[in-house]
Amino acid sequence: MSEKILIVEDEEKLSRYLELELNHEGYTVNKAFDGNTGLSMATEGEFDLILLDIMLPGINGLEVLRRLQAKKQTPVILLTARDAVMDKVSGLDAGAVDYITKPFAIEELLARIRVALKLHAPASSSNNENSLKNASSAYDSEDTYTWGELRLNEKSRQVYYGHDPITLSNREFIMLETFLKNKDIVLSRETLLESVCGYDYFGETNVIDVYVRYLRTKIDDKYGVKMIETVRGVGYVIRSDNN
């Protein structure tokens, strides 16, 4: 059965273009052109992923996201023409799993969709039965980096806090891995940007703050720890003496 994707986008030409591309990739697509309709379809229907524009008639995309998150945990990728860091932060804080700024290459969007669907796929019963086993292997491997009860396995790309699996996007994983490999070293935003986004990235370094905030939400806030420290005017650091 193909994954179902809901597109909530008021630009009908863009929405139709995305529908055709997603259909070509084998996805089943439904569309909404305003916030109220999109919220109704998202809450009443069953979708594997939602592509949600921020600027929508009716209620805006961020409000749609907040109301949806109160009822369901469907992964949401935000589509936005805005390039302000706070819009990205607000979207991630509201529960979006990723965002992409217009205009974008369809190949990049498709890649982000594949990652989001993979990371948020329902766990099978066999996966549930083997959860503790996988967590134990993450503890034992020589390719594992640790901080307190946190374990990151470089080869399997698994992250656990105790026996709890932590779902990270590719960039979040790379950032956490970079921190853990460089404990006690203050990393500048520029250094983190090169590691996480690559040398050819030309966007603002403040995007690093977005990913740090997302890691803090998933780890620091959830488990009541202070893993990632801010060094004002320089960057961020994970200190080994916090274990």
N, C-alpha and C positions, 0 to 999 in steps of 0.2 A: 504494500500500500504506500502510495506517495505521500510525502509530507504536505500538510496544508498550511498555506501562508496567507495572512490577511494583509492587504495593502491599504493603509489609510492615508490618502494623499489627495489634495484638492486640485492639483494640476492634472487634468484628465489625460493629456497627451503623455506625460511622464508615467502616470499610472498604467496606461495601456501599454507603453513600451516595456515597463517592468513586468507586466503580466505576460507579455509575449516571450520575454527572455526567460522568465521563471517556468513557464509552460514548456519551453524548449528544453530546459534542464530536468523536466520530469516532475515539477511541483504542481500541486493543485492550488489555484489562486482564487480568492474572493477579494472584492474591492469595496471601499467606502470613500466618500468624497468630503465628509465633514466629521467633526469631532463627536457629535452626538450619535450619529449612525455608527461610526467606528467603535465607540464604546459599547453600544448595544450589541453589535455583532461579536465583539471580542469577548464580552461577558457571557453571552448566551450560546455562542458556538464553541467548538473545540478546534483550536489551531495549534500547530507546532511552533509557529513563529509569527510575529507581527512586525511589519515595516511601518513605522509611524512618523509622519511629518510633524514638526513642532508647530508651524504656522498653519492653523486650520480654522475654517469658519465654525461658528458655534462655540464649542469649547476647544481650547488649544491642546496640542499634543501632550504637554507636560501634565495638564490636568487629567486628560484621558489616562495617561500612564499611572498617575497617583490613584485614581479611582479603580483602575483595573487591578493594581497591585493589592488593593484591600480585599479583593475577591479571588484572584487567580494569580498563578506564578508563570504565566506564559512568557517566554523570552521575547524581549522587544529590542529592535534595533531602530534608533532614531535617525530620521532623515531631516537634515536641516540646512537652510541656506545661511544660517548664522554661523559665524566663526569665533564668537566670543567664548572665552574659557568658561565663564559662569554658566552659560547655557549648557555646555557639556557637563559641567559639574552637577548642575541641577538635574539634568537627565539621568546621570549615573546614580546620584543620590536617591532619585525617585524610583530606581529599580531597573533602568535600562541595562542590558548586557553589553551594548556597544552603541556607537554612533558613527555616522558618516556624513561628511559635509558636501553639499551640492556646490558645483557639479562634481560628479564622481564617475570613475570608470566602472562599467558594469562588471568587469572581471574582479575588481576589488570588492564590490558589494557581494557578488556570488561567493567569494572566498570567505567573507565575514559571515554570511548566512550558513555556509557549511560548518564553520567552526562553532557558531552558536548552537546549531542543531545537534552537533556531536557532543558538545559539553553539557547540553541540557536534555539529552535523550533520557526517557524514563529508564531507570535501572531494572534489568531483568532479575528474575528470582535467583538465577545462578550468580549474577553479580552481587546480589545481596548476601548470598550464602558465603561468598568468597571475600567479603569486605574486610573482615578482620585478617584474613590470610594476606591480602594485598597490603594492608597497613603494616603487618609484621615484616613483609619483604622490604617495604620502604625503610623500615627501621634498620634492617640488617645490611643493606647493600652498601658497598664501598663508594657508590656513586651518589650517596645521599648526603645532603647538607642539612644541618640542624640548628635550631634555636629554641631552647626550652623543649616544649612538647611538639614543636613544629618540625615536620620532616618533609624535605623536597628531594625527590629522586630525579636526577638529571636524565637518565636513560628512559625510564618509563613515563616521565613527565607527570608523575603523581605527587600530590601534595596532601598531607594529613596533619591535623592537629589532634594529638592523641590518636584515637581510632576513627576520628571524623574526617571523611574526605572533603577537601576544599576544591571547589570548581573555579578555575581561573581561566581568563582569556589568554591567548598566546602572548600578548604583550605584558599582561600582568605576571605570567609565569616567568618571562625573561627578566622582568624587573626584580622580582623576588629572588630569582637565582643570582642575579648580579649583586644584590645586597648581601646574600648569604655567602657568596664567594669572596666578598670584600669586607667582612666584619671589622669594625673599628676604623674603617677608612671612610672619611666623609666624601661622598660622591656629589659632584656638582650636577646641576640640571643638564648641562651640556654633555657631560660624560654619560649620564643615564639616557639622554636622548639618543646618543650614538649607539648605545647598547640595545635600547628598546625599539627604536624606530629606524635605525640605520644611518649611514653617513650621508645618504642622498635625501634625507628629510629636510624640508625647507620651512616647516611650520614653526609656531612659537614654542619656546622651551617650556612655557607654562602648562603645556599638555602633560608634562611629567607630574605636575601637582594633581591633575585629574586622576592619573593612575595610582599615585600614592594614596589619595583619598579613598579610592576604590579598594585597595589592599587593606587599608585601615578598617574599612567597613566590614570586610570579609573576615579579618583576623583579629585586629586590635579590639574593635568594638564588640565583636561577637564573643570573644574569649576573655575579655577584661584584662588585656595586657597592653604594654606600650612597647611595641617592637620597633617601629620606624620612628626615629627621632628627627626633628627638624633642627638644622643648624642654620640659624638666620643669616641671610646674606650669602650663604655658600651652597647648601643643598640638604642632603639627607644621609642618615647613617643607621645601621643596625649594630649595636655594641654587644660583644660577646659576654661581657660581665653581667648581662641581664638574664642569663640562663638561671 
